[in-house]
Amino acid sequence: LDTVWKNPGEFSRQLPVGKIEKGHLANLLVVNCDHACLWPNLDPMRGLAFADVANAIEGMCVSGKWVGERGDFRRSIIGSDLYKEHLAEANARIKNLMKRAGYATD
């Protein structure tokens, strides 16, 4: 985990990443550390890495832009038209892949 926590900016020096400052892209996750899915939360970083924290997500920033509704993150993402479009595309692609691989049952 040290690589993930300590070195994100080292992987792409030419891109404006690895810092939280103006002009840099940021991916941030706001988590309710008091949520039951993280209990007893003795090691928050380990909990984030290994627990199913989907229900504890309060907000998310991807490439410097906030997505979803804070405090209602999961429902707001899954209920969005964009998510439904992406899910339909993904389902069509997997169905096509399975068919080409000989596993599809139409």
C-alpha positions in Angstrom: 0.0 0.0 0.0 2.9 2.4 0.4 3.1 2.7 -3.4 -0.5 3.8 -3.5 -0.4 6.2 -0.6 3.1 7.8 -1.1 3.9 7.8 -4.9 0.9 8.9 -7.0 2.7 11.9 -8.5 5.8 9.9 -9.4 4.0 7.8 -12.0 3.2 10.7 -14.4 5.5 13.6 -13.9 4.3 15.3 -17.1 0.7 15.4 -15.8 -0.5 17.9 -13.2 -1.2 15.2 -10.6 0.1 14.3 -7.2 -0.6 17.6 -5.4 -3.8 19.3 -4.2 -3.3 22.7 -5.6 -4.7 25.0 -8.3 -4.1 23.6 -11.8 -3.6 20.0 -10.7 -6.1 17.2 -11.2 -7.5 15.8 -8.0 -9.2 12.5 -7.1 -10.6 12.8 -3.6 -12.9 10.5 -1.6 -14.8 11.8 1.3 -15.7 8.9 3.7 -17.7 8.8 6.9 -15.2 7.0 9.1 -17.9 6.5 11.7 -19.9 4.3 9.3 -20.4 0.7 10.5 -18.6 -0.8 7.5 -15.4 0.6 8.8 -15.9 -0.4 12.5 -13.8 -0.6 14.6 -11.7 1.7 12.3 -8.5 1.0 14.1 -6.5 1.4 10.9 -8.4 3.8 8.5 -6.1 3.3 5.5 -6.3 -0.5 5.8 -10.1 -0.2 6.2 -10.4 1.9 3.0 -8.2 -0.6 1.1 -9.9 -3.8 2.2 -13.5 -3.0 3.4 -16.6 -2.5 1.3 -16.9 1.2 1.9 -19.5 2.1 -0.8 -22.1 3.0 1.8 -19.7 5.1 3.7 -18.8 7.4 0.7 -20.1 10.9 1.4 -18.6 12.5 -1.8 -16.1 11.9 -4.6 -14.1 14.3 -6.8 -12.7 12.8 -10.0 -10.2 14.8 -12.1 -11.0 17.9 -10.1 -14.8 17.6 -10.6 -17.3 16.6 -7.9 -19.6 13.7 -8.9 -22.8 12.6 -7.3 -24.6 14.3 -4.5 -22.8 14.7 -1.2 -24.4 12.6 1.5 -26.5 10.6 -1.0 -23.6 9.5 -3.2 -24.5 5.9 -4.1 -28.1 6.5 -4.9 -27.3 9.7 -6.9 -24.8 7.9 -9.1 -26.8 4.7 -9.7 -29.9 6.8 -10.4 -28.2 9.0 -12.9 -28.9 8.8 -16.6 -25.2 8.7 -17.3 -24.7 5.7 -15.1 -27.6 3.9 -16.8 -26.2 4.7 -20.2 -22.8 3.3 -19.2 -24.3 0.2 -17.6 -26.3 -0.5 -20.8 -23.2 -0.1 -22.9 -21.2 -2.4 -20.6 -23.9 -5.0 -20.6 -24.0 -5.0 -24.4 -20.3 -5.3 -24.6 -20.1 -8.3 -22.2 -23.0 -10.0 -24.0 -21.1 -9.6 -27.3 -17.9 -10.8 -25.8 -19.5 -13.9 -24.3 -21.2 -14.6 -27.6 -17.9 -14.4 -29.5 -16.3 -16.6 -26.9 -19.1 -19.2 -27.3 -20.6 -18.7 -23.9 -23.7 -16.7 -24.8 -27.1 -18.2 -24.4 -29.6 -16.0 -26.4 
